[in-house]
Every structure is written in structure tokens, then in C-alpha cells.
Amino acid sequence: MARLANARSSGRSKQLDRSSIRTPPVARISTAGAPAIPLLRVVAGHDALRFVLLDKRRAIEVGRDAGCALLLTDASVSRRHARLAFVDGELRVEDLGSRNGTRVNGKDVREGRLRPGDRLELGNVLLRFERVSPSELSHLRGVLARLAADGRDPLTGLLTRAYLEKLPSLLERSARKGRKTSALFVDVDRFKRINDSFGHATGDDVLRQLARLLLFDVREREVCIRYGGEELLVILEGADEGHATAIAERLRKTIESHDWTRLAKRLVVTISCGIAERQPREAVRAWLARADAALYTAKRRGRNRVIRVSALPAGKKGST
């Protein structure tokens, strides 16, 4: 504890960085054969994907206070909740007398060690200590930048339906390069029941978190649109139906296994997905109608599943 206190005092002399996106250069910690950039990332809760880079030369604090290096918004987190510092090459966490406690891998701690992959709970917020590669860090920063960009849906941070006007030019470019393109519709299962049971504020939180998980799960170049209500549309350039199905199934599992109870107790969220690969010179409206027909079938067959249009009976595939 004394060593952590020493790291704490050395860290206080410098202004703590408040941003989870723009962070100072980090001292990389070399681990043979492993990604080398240490960071602490929110994996579930209101601030999902927010992160801070960890520097072995200084301590940081996490909490709701504006001076914390990682600023969290969840009311269960204290203003200055916890301090983290590297001591003899190990990351240590110290609870700063928080109201709702600090846990490492489910165990309450006043002070403890964090290893890469360990789960850190501050109040109701779940974080993880990770070592990432430069490309993984770039992707994470890119996701947060997309969410904060101008002209986005104000709730989810995704593109709006207005982007559909640009689809023809995107599809022309893709066709010239000989690339397949698939449409993936994503719909939150029983969303009305979520609103009725947990309130519309929680329903909004679900959509925000779903959008973040979606953007984190796909490539940066993918077009992600809030199509309407709880329905999202992803344009997968360079993906045939089989590849798009694999992407959708991975996303479905991510949503199903996500810890939604960080938003509300007993909250469970699943999604249904419909996929259609665009045919040569197919009209955009007809193409999206086929993907929507696949989504409707996924809902009708029990939800929490992925259906591609080629699996539908001939009369239900929509017109081409």
C-alpha cells in the first residue's frame, strides 16, 4: 500500500488527462509475443468502450470527478472511486473509500493486483485491463470518433437514413471493383417489452450500447445506419452472403452474451438478423426488401437468430 501511495503522490503533480479518446503518449510495456499497449476499458455499462491508456510512470484516478483520467458517468461510481498505478511492473488498484466498492474478478478489494484480462468493477461499471496492439487501439479510437462525429443519429451515434441517398454511388464503386455487397438488418427482440418493463430511458440505453457493440464488432469502413426505431442496417462491402452470415452470427453472440444487467437488473437483450447479398444491377429498394424479408422470418421463427435470404422459400425471397 505504501508503494502505491508513492506512485499516487508522483502522479498528482501532473494534470490528469480527462479524455478517453485523446490520451498522452504511453510508455509501452514489452511482453514477448503479446500486444504491448496497456489500457483500461469499460466493457459494460453506460460508458461502454470509454478507455484510458495506462502509463507505468504515473498513477491515474477513475471516477465521476472531472479531474479523473477516466471519467465515468454512472451514478454508482464515486467522484474519486479508485486509483491505479504500476508498482514493480504490476498494475495495482486501490479503492479510495468509494460508496459502492471495488471488485477484481468478483471479489471485493481495498487494494489489489490486476493482470491483463482481469475484470474490474467500480460500482456498477464493468471494466477490463487489456494489452492491445496499435491496430486494435486505432480501431477503438476510430469507433469513438465515429460515434462523436457530426450528422449522426443523436441517440445511437450511427448514420441516419439520409445516408441511403449515397448508397447507389457506393454500390457502383463496389461493383466496378468486382466486390460483392450484402445488407444486414439487425432488430432488437421484444424491444417494446423492454420499454414497458424497464422504462424508455433503459430502452434508449440499450440502443446506445447496441450501436457501440456493433461498431466495435465490424470493420471501420462498414456503413452502419439507424434505419428506424430499434432496427439497424449494416452495409457489408466486400462480403458475400456467407461472409455476411458469419459476421451477423458473431454479432448475435456478442449481444446475447453481453452483461446487460449493468444497465438494469434482470435485463436480457437479444437480436434477430436478416441478410441479402445484392444481385448485379439490383435496385436498392428491392435488395433491402429481401434482407427485410429475411429479418421478418428470423423474428417469426423465434427470434435471436440469423436468417439469410437464400434460406427462404422461393415465394418469400422478395422480388429482384
C-alpha positions as CSV (number, residue, x, y, z in Angstrom):
1,M,0.0,0.0,0.0
2,A,2.9,2.3,0.8
3,R,4.4,1.8,-2.7
4,L,1.0,2.6,-4.3
5,A,0.8,5.7,-2.2
6,N,4.2,6.8,-3.5
7,A,3.0,6.3,-7.1
8,R,-0.1,8.3,-6.2
9,S,1.9,11.3,-5.0
10,S,4.1,11.3,-8.0
11,G,1.1,11.2,-10.3
12,R,-0.6,14.2,-8.6
13,S,1.9,16.7,-9.7
14,K,0.7,16.4,-13.3
15,Q,-2.7,17.3,-14.7
16,L,-4.7,14.2,-15.3
17,D,-6.0,13.6,-18.8
18,R,-9.8,13.7,-18.9
19,S,-10.3,12.3,-22.3
20,S,-11.0,8.7,-23.1
21,I,-10.1,9.3,-26.8
22,R,-7.2,11.8,-26.8
23,T,-4.6,10.5,-24.5
24,P,-0.9,11.3,-24.0
25,P,1.9,9.1,-25.4
26,V,2.2,5.9,-23.4
27,A,5.2,4.1,-22.2
28,R,4.8,0.6,-23.7
29,I,5.4,-2.4,-21.6
30,S,7.0,-5.1,-23.6
31,T,5.7,-8.6,-23.3
32,A,7.2,-11.1,-25.8
33,G,4.6,-12.3,-28.3
34,A,1.8,-10.1,-26.8
35,P,0.3,-6.8,-27.6
36,A,2.2,-4.1,-25.7
37,I,-0.1,-1.1,-25.1
38,P,-1.8,-1.3,-21.7
39,L,-5.3,0.3,-21.2
40,L,-8.3,0.1,-19.0
41,R,-11.6,-0.1,-21.0
42,V,-15.3,0.0,-20.0
43,V,-16.8,-3.2,-21.3
44,A,-20.4,-2.9,-20.0
45,G,-22.5,-0.1,-18.6
46,H,-23.4,3.5,-19.6
47,D,-19.8,4.3,-20.6
48,A,-19.1,1.2,-22.7
49,L,-15.9,1.5,-24.8
50,R,-14.6,4.5,-23.0
51,F,-10.9,3.9,-22.1
52,V,-7.7,5.3,-20.8
53,L,-4.2,4.4,-21.6
54,L,-2.0,3.3,-18.7
55,D,1.4,4.8,-18.2
56,K,3.9,2.9,-16.0
57,R,5.4,6.3,-15.0
58,R,2.3,7.8,-13.3
59,A,-0.8,6.9,-11.3
60,I,-4.3,7.7,-12.6
61,E,-7.7,8.0,-10.9
62,V,-11.1,6.8,-12.1
63,G,-14.4,8.3,-11.1
64,R,-17.1,10.9,-11.8
65,D,-14.9,13.9,-11.0
66,A,-13.9,16.0,-14.0
67,G,-10.2,15.7,-13.0
68,C,-10.1,11.9,-13.3
69,A,-8.1,10.4,-16.1
70,L,-11.0,8.1,-16.9
71,L,-14.3,10.0,-16.4
72,L,-17.3,7.8,-15.8
73,T,-20.9,9.0,-15.7
74,D,-22.7,6.1,-13.9
75,A,-24.2,7.3,-10.6
76,S,-23.0,4.1,-8.8
77,V,-19.4,5.4,-9.2
78,S,-18.0,7.7,-6.6
79,R,-16.4,11.0,-7.6
80,R,-12.9,9.7,-7.0
81,H,-13.5,6.0,-6.9
82,A,-10.2,4.2,-7.4
83,R,-6.5,4.8,-8.2
84,L,-4.4,2.7,-10.5
85,A,-0.6,2.6,-10.7
86,F,2.2,0.3,-11.8
87,V,4.3,-0.9,-8.9
88,D,7.4,-3.0,-9.7
89,G,5.9,-3.7,-13.1
90,E,2.5,-4.8,-11.8
91,L,-0.7,-2.9,-12.1
92,R,-2.3,-2.2,-8.7
93,V,-5.7,-0.8,-7.9
94,E,-6.7,1.0,-4.7
95,D,-10.2,1.8,-3.6
96,L,-10.4,5.5,-2.5
97,G,-13.2,4.9,0.1
98,S,-15.9,4.6,-2.6
99,R,-19.5,4.3,-1.7
100,N,-20.2,1.1,-3.7
101,G,-16.9,-0.6,-3.6
102,T,-14.3,-2.0,-5.9
103,R,-14.1,-5.6,-7.1
104,V,-11.5,-7.6,-9.0
105,N,-12.8,-10.7,-10.8
106,G,-15.9,-10.5,-8.5
107,K,-14.0,-10.2,-5.2
108,D,-14.2,-7.0,-3.0
109,V,-10.8,-5.4,-2.6
110,R,-9.4,-2.3,-0.9
111,E,-6.1,-2.8,-2.8
112,G,-5.1,-5.5,-5.3
113,R,-3.3,-6.6,-8.4
114,L,-4.7,-6.5,-11.9
115,R,-3.5,-8.9,-14.6
116,P,-4.3,-8.5,-18.3
117,G,-7.8,-9.7,-18.9
118,D,-8.9,-9.2,-15.3
119,R,-12.4,-7.7,-14.7
120,L,-12.5,-4.6,-12.6
121,E,-15.9,-3.4,-11.2
122,L,-16.3,0.1,-9.9
123,G,-19.8,0.4,-8.5
124,N,-22.0,-1.0,-11.3
125,V,-19.5,-0.3,-14.1
126,L,-17.5,-3.2,-15.5
127,L,-14.0,-2.6,-16.9
128,R,-11.2,-4.7,-18.1
129,F,-7.4,-4.3,-18.0
130,E,-6.1,-5.1,-21.5
131,R,-2.9,-5.0,-23.6
132,V,-3.7,-4.2,-27.1
133,S,-1.9,-3.8,-30.4
134,P,-1.5,-0.5,-32.2
135,S,-4.1,-1.6,-34.8
136,E,-6.6,-2.6,-32.0
137,L,-6.1,0.8,-30.3
138,S,-6.6,2.6,-33.7
139,H,-9.9,0.7,-34.2
140,L,-11.1,1.6,-30.7
141,R,-10.3,5.2,-31.2
142,G,-12.0,5.1,-34.7
143,V,-15.2,3.7,-33.2
144,L,-15.4,6.5,-30.6
145,A,-14.6,9.1,-33.2
146,R,-17.4,7.8,-35.4
147,L,-19.9,8.0,-32.5
148,A,-18.9,11.6,-31.8
149,A,-19.0,12.8,-35.5
150,D,-21.4,15.4,-36.8
151,G,-24.5,14.5,-38.7
152,R,-25.2,11.3,-36.8
153,D,-28.3,9.9,-35.1
154,P,-28.4,11.8,-31.8
155,L,-29.3,8.7,-29.8
156,T,-27.1,6.0,-31.2
157,G,-24.3,7.9,-33.0
158,L,-24.9,5.8,-36.1
159,L,-25.6,7.3,-39.6
160,T,-29.2,8.3,-40.3
161,R,-31.5,7.1,-43.1
162,A,-30.4,10.1,-45.0
163,Y,-27.3,8.2,-45.9
164,L,-29.4,5.9,-48.1
165,E,-29.2,8.6,-50.8
166,K,-25.5,7.9,-51.1
167,L,-25.9,4.1,-51.4
168,P,-26.1,4.0,-55.2
169,S,-22.7,5.6,-55.7
170,L,-21.2,3.3,-53.0
171,L,-22.7,0.3,-54.8
172,E,-21.5,1.4,-58.2
173,R,-17.9,1.8,-56.9
174,S,-18.1,-1.6,-55.3
175,A,-19.4,-3.2,-58.5
176,R,-16.6,-1.7,-60.5
177,K,-14.1,-3.3,-58.2
178,G,-15.9,-6.6,-58.6
179,R,-16.8,-6.7,-54.9
180,K,-19.9,-8.4,-53.5
181,T,-22.1,-6.4,-51.1
182,S,-24.5,-7.6,-48.5
183,A,-27.2,-5.9,-46.4
184,L,-27.6,-6.9,-42.8
185,F,-30.7,-5.9,-40.9
186,V,-30.5,-6.0,-37.1
187,D,-33.5,-5.7,-34.9
188,V,-33.8,-5.8,-31.1
189,D,-36.0,-8.6,-30.0
190,R,-39.1,-7.7,-27.9
191,F,-38.0,-4.1,-27.7
192,K,-41.5,-2.9,-26.7
193,R,-41.4,-5.3,-23.7
194,I,-38.0,-3.8,-22.7
195,N,-39.6,-0.3,-22.8
196,D,-42.7,-1.5,-20.9
197,S,-40.7,-3.4,-18.2
198,F,-37.7,-1.2,-17.7
199,G,-38.8,2.2,-19.0
200,H,-38.0,4.2,-22.1
201,A,-34.7,5.5,-20.6
202,T,-33.4,2.0,-20.4
203,G,-34.7,1.3,-23.9
204,D,-32.6,4.3,-25.1
205,D,-29.6,2.9,-23.2
206,V,-30.0,-0.4,-24.9
207,L,-29.9,1.2,-28.3
208,R,-26.9,3.3,-27.4
209,Q,-25.0,0.2,-26.2
210,L,-26.1,-1.9,-29.1
211,A,-24.7,0.7,-31.5
212,R,-21.3,0.8,-29.7
213,L,-21.1,-3.0,-29.7
214,L,-22.0,-3.1,-33.4
215,L,-19.3,-0.5,-34.4
216,F,-16.7,-2.3,-32.3
217,D,-17.5,-5.6,-33.9
218,V,-17.3,-4.6,-37.6
219,R,-14.6,-3.0,-39.7
220,E,-14.3,0.8,-39.7
221,R,-15.3,1.1,-43.4
222,E,-18.7,-0.6,-42.8
223,V,-21.8,1.6,-43.2
224,C,-23.9,1.4,-40.0
225,I,-27.3,3.1,-40.1
226,R,-30.1,3.5,-37.6
227,Y,-32.9,2.5,-40.1
228,G,-35.8,3.2,-37.8
229,G,-36.7,2.6,-34.1
230,E,-34.8,-0.4,-32.9
231,E,-33.8,-1.5,-36.4
232,L,-30.3,-1.1,-37.7
233,L,-28.9,-1.6,-41.1
234,V,-25.3,-2.5,-41.9
235,I,-23.9,-2.4,-45.5
236,L,-21.1,-5.0,-45.8
237,E,-19.0,-4.1,-48.7
238,G,-16.8,-7.0,-50.0
239,A,-18.9,-9.6,-48.2
240,D,-21.0,-12.3,-49.9
241,E,-23.9,-13.9,-48.2
242,G,-21.8,-16.5,-46.5
243,H,-19.3,-14.0,-45.1
244,A,-22.2,-11.6,-44.0
245,T,-23.8,-14.5,-42.2
246,A,-20.7,-15.2,-40.2
247,I,-20.4,-11.5,-39.3
248,A,-24.1,-11.5,-38.2
249,E,-23.7,-14.6,-36.2
250,R,-20.7,-13.2,-34.4
251,L,-22.6,-10.1,-33.6
252,R,-25.6,-12.0,-32.4
253,K,-23.5,-14.0,-29.9
254,T,-21.8,-10.8,-28.7
255,I,-25.2,-9.2,-27.9
256,E,-26.6,-12.4,-26.3
257,S,-23.5,-12.8,-24.0
258,H,-23.1,-9.1,-23.1
259,D,-23.7,-8.1,-19.5
260,W,-26.9,-6.1,-19.9
261,T,-27.6,-6.1,-16.2
262,R,-25.1,-3.2,-15.9
263,L,-27.9,-1.1,-17.3
264,A,-30.8,-2.7,-15.4
265,K,-31.2,-5.7,-13.2
266,R,-32.6,-8.8,-15.0
267,L,-32.3,-7.1,-18.3
268,V,-31.7,-9.5,-21.2
269,V,-31.2,-8.4,-24.8
270,T,-31.0,-10.5,-28.0
271,I,-31.2,-9.6,-31.7
272,S,-32.5,-11.1,-34.9
273,C,-30.7,-10.6,-38.2
274,G,-31.7,-10.8,-41.9
275,I,-29.2,-10.9,-44.7
276,A,-29.3,-10.5,-48.5
277,E,-26.5,-10.3,-51.0
278,R,-27.1,-7.7,-53.7
279,Q,-27.6,-9.1,-57.2
280,P,-26.0,-7.4,-60.2
281,R,-27.9,-4.2,-61.1
282,E,-30.5,-4.9,-58.4
283,A,-32.4,-1.8,-57.3
284,V,-31.6,-0.7,-53.7
285,R,-35.2,-0.9,-52.6
286,A,-35.6,-4.4,-53.9
287,W,-32.4,-5.5,-52.3
288,L,-33.2,-4.1,-48.9
289,A,-36.7,-5.6,-49.1
290,R,-35.2,-9.0,-49.5
291,A,-33.0,-8.5,-46.4
292,D,-36.0,-7.2,-44.5
293,A,-38.0,-10.4,-45.5
294,A,-35.2,-12.5,-44.0
295,L,-35.3,-10.4,-40.8
296,Y,-39.1,-10.9,-40.6
297,T,-38.6,-14.7,-40.9
298,A,-35.9,-14.6,-38.2
299,K,-38.4,-12.9,-35.9
300,R,-41.2,-15.3,-36.9
301,R,-39.1,-18.4,-36.3
302,G,-38.4,-17.5,-32.7
303,R,-36.0,-14.5,-32.7
304,N,-32.4,-14.5,-31.6
305,R,-31.2,-15.9,-34.9
306,V,-29.7,-15.1,-38.2
307,I,-31.5,-15.8,-41.5
308,R,-30.2,-15.3,-44.9
309,V,-32.5,-14.8,-47.8
310,S,-31.2,-17.8,-49.8
311,A,-32.7,-20.0,-47.0
312,L,-36.2,-18.7,-47.6
313,P,-38.8,-20.5,-49.7
314,A,-38.9,-19.1,-53.2
315,G,-42.1,-17.2,-52.8
316,K,-40.8,-15.3,-49.7
317,K,-37.5,-14.1,-51.0
318,G,-38.8,-10.8,-52.3
319,S,-38.5,-9.5,-55.8
320,T,-35.2,-8.9,-57.6
